[in-house]
Amino acid sequence: MPKLILEGLTYLLWIALGAGMAFMTFSMLAKSIENLDPNSKNVKKTVGFIAVSRFLRLFVTAALLFGAVLWNVWYAVTFIVALTLATWILAVWHHKQSAKSEVKLVTESKVEENV
């Protein structure tokens, strides 16, 4: 395989790893927070689980970043850019989804008040 193709595929690998880490981290955090019930007796366990899982994902991200730096510094930059862009895209998407559901809930409550 020519060197240029192999290098291009490696960049794509680091882009996929960065986007995958962002998606995994964001989706797991969103799911954990949605399941969080402040009135539950087990809220301390749930918050502890969220903190530990965030730390483990941070450790995995640091290990991937370290591997990218050892391989080539530009792969690490590519990984960080992909991770950052994917996180921002997911945050905006999640915000829009939650805004739609809030509007739907407000509309439903107004309909119930009128009935």
PyMOL CGO cylinders between C-alpha atoms (Angstrom):
from pymol import cmd
from pymol.cgo import CYLINDER

trace = [
    CYLINDER, 0.00, 0.00, 0.00, 1.40, 3.43, -0.87, 0.3, 1, 1, 1, 1, 1, 1,
    CYLINDER, 1.40, 3.43, -0.87, 2.56, 5.53, 2.05, 0.3, 1, 1, 1, 1, 1, 1,
    CYLINDER, 2.56, 5.53, 2.05, 0.19, 8.41, 1.25, 0.3, 1, 1, 1, 1, 1, 1,
    CYLINDER, 0.19, 8.41, 1.25, -2.89, 6.15, 1.32, 0.3, 1, 1, 1, 1, 1, 1,
    CYLINDER, -2.89, 6.15, 1.32, -1.79, 4.56, 4.57, 0.3, 1, 1, 1, 1, 1, 1,
    CYLINDER, -1.79, 4.56, 4.57, -1.22, 7.97, 6.14, 0.3, 1, 1, 1, 1, 1, 1,
    CYLINDER, -1.22, 7.97, 6.14, -4.65, 9.17, 4.96, 0.3, 1, 1, 1, 1, 1, 1,
    CYLINDER, -4.65, 9.17, 4.96, -6.30, 6.08, 6.44, 0.3, 1, 1, 1, 1, 1, 1,
    CYLINDER, -6.30, 6.08, 6.44, -4.47, 6.68, 9.71, 0.3, 1, 1, 1, 1, 1, 1,
    CYLINDER, -4.47, 6.68, 9.71, -5.81, 10.23, 9.86, 0.3, 1, 1, 1, 1, 1, 1,
    CYLINDER, -5.81, 10.23, 9.86, -9.31, 8.84, 9.23, 0.3, 1, 1, 1, 1, 1, 1,
    CYLINDER, -9.31, 8.84, 9.23, -8.75, 6.36, 12.06, 0.3, 1, 1, 1, 1, 1, 1,
    CYLINDER, -8.75, 6.36, 12.06, -7.91, 9.15, 14.51, 0.3, 1, 1, 1, 1, 1, 1,
    CYLINDER, -7.91, 9.15, 14.51, -10.90, 11.19, 13.33, 0.3, 1, 1, 1, 1, 1, 1,
    CYLINDER, -10.90, 11.19, 13.33, -13.15, 8.18, 13.92, 0.3, 1, 1, 1, 1, 1, 1,
    CYLINDER, -13.15, 8.18, 13.92, -11.60, 7.56, 17.34, 0.3, 1, 1, 1, 1, 1, 1,
    CYLINDER, -11.60, 7.56, 17.34, -12.08, 11.19, 18.35, 0.3, 1, 1, 1, 1, 1, 1,
    CYLINDER, -12.08, 11.19, 18.35, -15.68, 11.30, 17.17, 0.3, 1, 1, 1, 1, 1, 1,
    CYLINDER, -15.68, 11.30, 17.17, -16.37, 7.92, 18.75, 0.3, 1, 1, 1, 1, 1, 1,
    CYLINDER, -16.37, 7.92, 18.75, -14.99, 9.02, 22.12, 0.3, 1, 1, 1, 1, 1, 1,
    CYLINDER, -14.99, 9.02, 22.12, -17.09, 12.19, 21.98, 0.3, 1, 1, 1, 1, 1, 1,
    CYLINDER, -17.09, 12.19, 21.98, -20.23, 10.24, 21.11, 0.3, 1, 1, 1, 1, 1, 1,
    CYLINDER, -20.23, 10.24, 21.11, -19.61, 7.61, 23.79, 0.3, 1, 1, 1, 1, 1, 1,
    CYLINDER, -19.61, 7.61, 23.79, -18.83, 10.18, 26.47, 0.3, 1, 1, 1, 1, 1, 1,
    CYLINDER, -18.83, 10.18, 26.47, -21.72, 12.48, 25.63, 0.3, 1, 1, 1, 1, 1, 1,
    CYLINDER, -21.72, 12.48, 25.63, -24.34, 9.77, 25.25, 0.3, 1, 1, 1, 1, 1, 1,
    CYLINDER, -24.34, 9.77, 25.25, -23.33, 8.00, 28.47, 0.3, 1, 1, 1, 1, 1, 1,
    CYLINDER, -23.33, 8.00, 28.47, -23.33, 11.26, 30.42, 0.3, 1, 1, 1, 1, 1, 1,
    CYLINDER, -23.33, 11.26, 30.42, -26.69, 12.35, 29.00, 0.3, 1, 1, 1, 1, 1, 1,
    CYLINDER, -26.69, 12.35, 29.00, -28.23, 8.97, 29.80, 0.3, 1, 1, 1, 1, 1, 1,
    CYLINDER, -28.23, 8.97, 29.80, -26.85, 9.00, 33.35, 0.3, 1, 1, 1, 1, 1, 1,
    CYLINDER, -26.85, 9.00, 33.35, -28.14, 12.50, 34.02, 0.3, 1, 1, 1, 1, 1, 1,
    CYLINDER, -28.14, 12.50, 34.02, -31.57, 11.73, 32.56, 0.3, 1, 1, 1, 1, 1, 1,
    CYLINDER, -31.57, 11.73, 32.56, -31.86, 8.74, 34.91, 0.3, 1, 1, 1, 1, 1, 1,
    CYLINDER, -31.86, 8.74, 34.91, -30.78, 10.81, 37.91, 0.3, 1, 1, 1, 1, 1, 1,
    CYLINDER, -30.78, 10.81, 37.91, -33.62, 11.30, 40.40, 0.3, 1, 1, 1, 1, 1, 1,
    CYLINDER, -33.62, 11.30, 40.40, -32.81, 13.92, 43.06, 0.3, 1, 1, 1, 1, 1, 1,
    CYLINDER, -32.81, 13.92, 43.06, -35.52, 12.53, 45.36, 0.3, 1, 1, 1, 1, 1, 1,
    CYLINDER, -35.52, 12.53, 45.36, -34.08, 9.02, 45.36, 0.3, 1, 1, 1, 1, 1, 1,
    CYLINDER, -34.08, 9.02, 45.36, -32.24, 7.60, 48.35, 0.3, 1, 1, 1, 1, 1, 1,
    CYLINDER, -32.24, 7.60, 48.35, -29.53, 6.27, 46.04, 0.3, 1, 1, 1, 1, 1, 1,
    CYLINDER, -29.53, 6.27, 46.04, -28.64, 9.66, 44.57, 0.3, 1, 1, 1, 1, 1, 1,
    CYLINDER, -28.64, 9.66, 44.57, -25.15, 9.59, 46.14, 0.3, 1, 1, 1, 1, 1, 1,
    CYLINDER, -25.15, 9.59, 46.14, -24.42, 6.22, 44.52, 0.3, 1, 1, 1, 1, 1, 1,
    CYLINDER, -24.42, 6.22, 44.52, -25.63, 7.50, 41.18, 0.3, 1, 1, 1, 1, 1, 1,
    CYLINDER, -25.63, 7.50, 41.18, -23.53, 10.66, 41.36, 0.3, 1, 1, 1, 1, 1, 1,
    CYLINDER, -23.53, 10.66, 41.36, -20.53, 8.56, 42.45, 0.3, 1, 1, 1, 1, 1, 1,
    CYLINDER, -20.53, 8.56, 42.45, -21.07, 6.25, 39.48, 0.3, 1, 1, 1, 1, 1, 1,
    CYLINDER, -21.07, 6.25, 39.48, -21.23, 9.25, 37.13, 0.3, 1, 1, 1, 1, 1, 1,
    CYLINDER, -21.23, 9.25, 37.13, -17.98, 10.64, 38.58, 0.3, 1, 1, 1, 1, 1, 1,
    CYLINDER, -17.98, 10.64, 38.58, -16.14, 7.32, 38.35, 0.3, 1, 1, 1, 1, 1, 1,
    CYLINDER, -16.14, 7.32, 38.35, -17.33, 6.65, 34.81, 0.3, 1, 1, 1, 1, 1, 1,
    CYLINDER, -17.33, 6.65, 34.81, -16.29, 10.16, 33.73, 0.3, 1, 1, 1, 1, 1, 1,
    CYLINDER, -16.29, 10.16, 33.73, -12.85, 9.57, 35.23, 0.3, 1, 1, 1, 1, 1, 1,
    CYLINDER, -12.85, 9.57, 35.23, -12.48, 6.25, 33.40, 0.3, 1, 1, 1, 1, 1, 1,
    CYLINDER, -12.48, 6.25, 33.40, -13.51, 7.79, 30.09, 0.3, 1, 1, 1, 1, 1, 1,
    CYLINDER, -13.51, 7.79, 30.09, -11.04, 10.62, 30.70, 0.3, 1, 1, 1, 1, 1, 1,
    CYLINDER, -11.04, 10.62, 30.70, -8.34, 8.01, 31.34, 0.3, 1, 1, 1, 1, 1, 1,
    CYLINDER, -8.34, 8.01, 31.34, -9.18, 6.21, 28.08, 0.3, 1, 1, 1, 1, 1, 1,
    CYLINDER, -9.18, 6.21, 28.08, -9.10, 9.53, 26.20, 0.3, 1, 1, 1, 1, 1, 1,
    CYLINDER, -9.10, 9.53, 26.20, -5.71, 10.35, 27.75, 0.3, 1, 1, 1, 1, 1, 1,
    CYLINDER, -5.71, 10.35, 27.75, -4.37, 6.92, 26.78, 0.3, 1, 1, 1, 1, 1, 1,
    CYLINDER, -4.37, 6.92, 26.78, -5.54, 7.39, 23.18, 0.3, 1, 1, 1, 1, 1, 1,
    CYLINDER, -5.54, 7.39, 23.18, -4.02, 10.86, 23.10, 0.3, 1, 1, 1, 1, 1, 1,
    CYLINDER, -4.02, 10.86, 23.10, -0.75, 9.52, 24.46, 0.3, 1, 1, 1, 1, 1, 1,
    CYLINDER, -0.75, 9.52, 24.46, -0.72, 6.82, 21.79, 0.3, 1, 1, 1, 1, 1, 1,
    CYLINDER, -0.72, 6.82, 21.79, -1.41, 9.41, 19.11, 0.3, 1, 1, 1, 1, 1, 1,
    CYLINDER, -1.41, 9.41, 19.11, 1.45, 11.61, 20.33, 0.3, 1, 1, 1, 1, 1, 1,
    CYLINDER, 1.45, 11.61, 20.33, 3.82, 8.64, 20.29, 0.3, 1, 1, 1, 1, 1, 1,
    CYLINDER, 3.82, 8.64, 20.29, 2.76, 7.76, 16.77, 0.3, 1, 1, 1, 1, 1, 1,
    CYLINDER, 2.76, 7.76, 16.77, 2.76, 11.28, 15.30, 0.3, 1, 1, 1, 1, 1, 1,
    CYLINDER, 2.76, 11.28, 15.30, 1.95, 14.66, 16.85, 0.3, 1, 1, 1, 1, 1, 1,
    CYLINDER, 1.95, 14.66, 16.85, -0.36, 15.54, 13.97, 0.3, 1, 1, 1, 1, 1, 1,
    CYLINDER, -0.36, 15.54, 13.97, -2.47, 12.46, 14.72, 0.3, 1, 1, 1, 1, 1, 1,
    CYLINDER, -2.47, 12.46, 14.72, -2.93, 13.79, 18.25, 0.3, 1, 1, 1, 1, 1, 1,
    CYLINDER, -2.93, 13.79, 18.25, -3.99, 17.18, 16.90, 0.3, 1, 1, 1, 1, 1, 1,
    CYLINDER, -3.99, 17.18, 16.90, -6.42, 15.46, 14.54, 0.3, 1, 1, 1, 1, 1, 1,
    CYLINDER, -6.42, 15.46, 14.54, -7.81, 13.41, 17.44, 0.3, 1, 1, 1, 1, 1, 1,
    CYLINDER, -7.81, 13.41, 17.44, -8.33, 16.50, 19.61, 0.3, 1, 1, 1, 1, 1, 1,
    CYLINDER, -8.33, 16.50, 19.61, -9.97, 18.49, 16.80, 0.3, 1, 1, 1, 1, 1, 1,
    CYLINDER, -9.97, 18.49, 16.80, -12.31, 15.61, 15.96, 0.3, 1, 1, 1, 1, 1, 1,
    CYLINDER, -12.31, 15.61, 15.96, -13.15, 15.10, 19.65, 0.3, 1, 1, 1, 1, 1, 1,
    CYLINDER, -13.15, 15.10, 19.65, -13.86, 18.81, 20.16, 0.3, 1, 1, 1, 1, 1, 1,
    CYLINDER, -13.86, 18.81, 20.16, -15.94, 19.26, 17.01, 0.3, 1, 1, 1, 1, 1, 1,
    CYLINDER, -15.94, 19.26, 17.01, -17.98, 16.14, 17.67, 0.3, 1, 1, 1, 1, 1, 1,
    CYLINDER, -17.98, 16.14, 17.67, -18.62, 17.22, 21.27, 0.3, 1, 1, 1, 1, 1, 1,
    CYLINDER, -18.62, 17.22, 21.27, -19.82, 20.65, 20.15, 0.3, 1, 1, 1, 1, 1, 1,
    CYLINDER, -19.82, 20.65, 20.15, -22.05, 19.15, 17.46, 0.3, 1, 1, 1, 1, 1, 1,
    CYLINDER, -22.05, 19.15, 17.46, -23.56, 16.72, 19.97, 0.3, 1, 1, 1, 1, 1, 1,
    CYLINDER, -23.56, 16.72, 19.97, -24.09, 19.50, 22.53, 0.3, 1, 1, 1, 1, 1, 1,
    CYLINDER, -24.09, 19.50, 22.53, -25.93, 21.69, 20.01, 0.3, 1, 1, 1, 1, 1, 1,
    CYLINDER, -25.93, 21.69, 20.01, -28.00, 18.72, 18.80, 0.3, 1, 1, 1, 1, 1, 1,
    CYLINDER, -28.00, 18.72, 18.80, -28.90, 17.72, 22.36, 0.3, 1, 1, 1, 1, 1, 1,
    CYLINDER, -28.90, 17.72, 22.36, -29.84, 21.31, 23.21, 0.3, 1, 1, 1, 1, 1, 1,
    CYLINDER, -29.84, 21.31, 23.21, -32.16, 21.50, 20.20, 0.3, 1, 1, 1, 1, 1, 1,
    CYLINDER, -32.16, 21.50, 20.20, -33.74, 18.15, 21.10, 0.3, 1, 1, 1, 1, 1, 1,
    CYLINDER, -33.74, 18.15, 21.10, -34.37, 19.22, 24.70, 0.3, 1, 1, 1, 1, 1, 1,
    CYLINDER, -34.37, 19.22, 24.70, -35.80, 22.56, 23.53, 0.3, 1, 1, 1, 1, 1, 1,
    CYLINDER, -35.80, 22.56, 23.53, -38.26, 20.69, 21.27, 0.3, 1, 1, 1, 1, 1, 1,
    CYLINDER, -38.26, 20.69, 21.27, -39.35, 18.43, 24.11, 0.3, 1, 1, 1, 1, 1, 1,
    CYLINDER, -39.35, 18.43, 24.11, -39.79, 21.43, 26.46, 0.3, 1, 1, 1, 1, 1, 1,
    CYLINDER, -39.79, 21.43, 26.46, -41.97, 23.20, 23.89, 0.3, 1, 1, 1, 1, 1, 1,
    CYLINDER, -41.97, 23.20, 23.89, -44.00, 20.03, 23.50, 0.3, 1, 1, 1, 1, 1, 1,
    CYLINDER, -44.00, 20.03, 23.50, -44.45, 19.74, 27.30, 0.3, 1, 1, 1, 1, 1, 1,
    CYLINDER, -44.45, 19.74, 27.30, -45.46, 23.40, 27.61, 0.3, 1, 1, 1, 1, 1, 1,
    CYLINDER, -45.46, 23.40, 27.61, -47.95, 23.05, 24.77, 0.3, 1, 1, 1, 1, 1, 1,
    CYLINDER, -47.95, 23.05, 24.77, -49.46, 19.91, 26.34, 0.3, 1, 1, 1, 1, 1, 1,
    CYLINDER, -49.46, 19.91, 26.34, -49.80, 21.62, 29.73, 0.3, 1, 1, 1, 1, 1, 1,
    CYLINDER, -49.80, 21.62, 29.73, -51.58, 24.62, 28.13, 0.3, 1, 1, 1, 1, 1, 1,
    CYLINDER, -51.58, 24.62, 28.13, -54.00, 22.26, 26.37, 0.3, 1, 1, 1, 1, 1, 1,
    CYLINDER, -54.00, 22.26, 26.37, -54.73, 20.53, 29.69, 0.3, 1, 1, 1, 1, 1, 1,
    CYLINDER, -54.73, 20.53, 29.69, -55.35, 23.91, 31.38, 0.3, 1, 1, 1, 1, 1, 1,
    CYLINDER, -55.35, 23.91, 31.38, -57.88, 24.88, 28.72, 0.3, 1, 1, 1, 1, 1, 1,
    CYLINDER, -57.88, 24.88, 28.72, -59.83, 21.62, 29.03, 0.3, 1, 1, 1, 1, 1, 1,
]
cmd.load_cgo(trace, "trace")
